């Protein structure tokens, strides 16, 4: 089970090898291996605006 630590600039995740996603395995995001754990850093994204309803 992955552990997530939410920080002001993003999220630090601790995972095992089999829990990694493709973009984490391909190192498209910062990944550091320590022993059998992988530390993955993902930046927080600003919330996207919801589409407005059209007037009727």
Secondary structure, DSSP 8 states (H G I E B T S, - for coil): --EEEEETTEEEEEE-GGG--HHHHTTSS-EEEETTEEEEEEE-------------
